[in-house]
Amino acid sequence: MRIRAGRVLTRLAALAGAVALAATVGAAPASASADGFAYTEFYGKFDSYAGTAYFQAYGDKFILEDRYADGAGVFLWYLVAGSTAHTLYWGGGAGTSHTFNLEFAENKQVQFYVCLQDDGVIQTHTCSAVEYAVS
């Protein structure tokens, strides 16, 4: 039995259309907000994950955590789309964290990175990659 190529392609196109329609019908609208996480890198006497930054989209919060007893605090740089850059610092000591409650416009891209700061000097080699989140 020979099946014509045109008929096969037509059936495949119809099937693909039905699958796409089924995937969208009844789908709840997605929230545009997205959390983000960054951690410091190993360099010299500083271990990886010595400092972490977590952006919680619900409530526009940055949580900075100082994880190791290395004498350094946690420095955060962030930029919300449409505004100027800002920084935060937490130097509460090993095993402590601090939550910074901020207010951003909804659905704005937030860029941030975290570094260690030792004796007032940002240890740039410990900085994370730039991470992205949405408020």
Secondary structure, DSSP 8 states (H G I E B T S, - for coil): ----HHHHHHHHHHHHHHHHHHHHTT-------B-EEEE---BTTB-TTSEEEEEETTTTEEEEEE-S-SS-EEEEEEEETTS--EEEEE-S-TTEEEEEE----TT-EEEEEEEEEETTEEEGGG----EEEE-
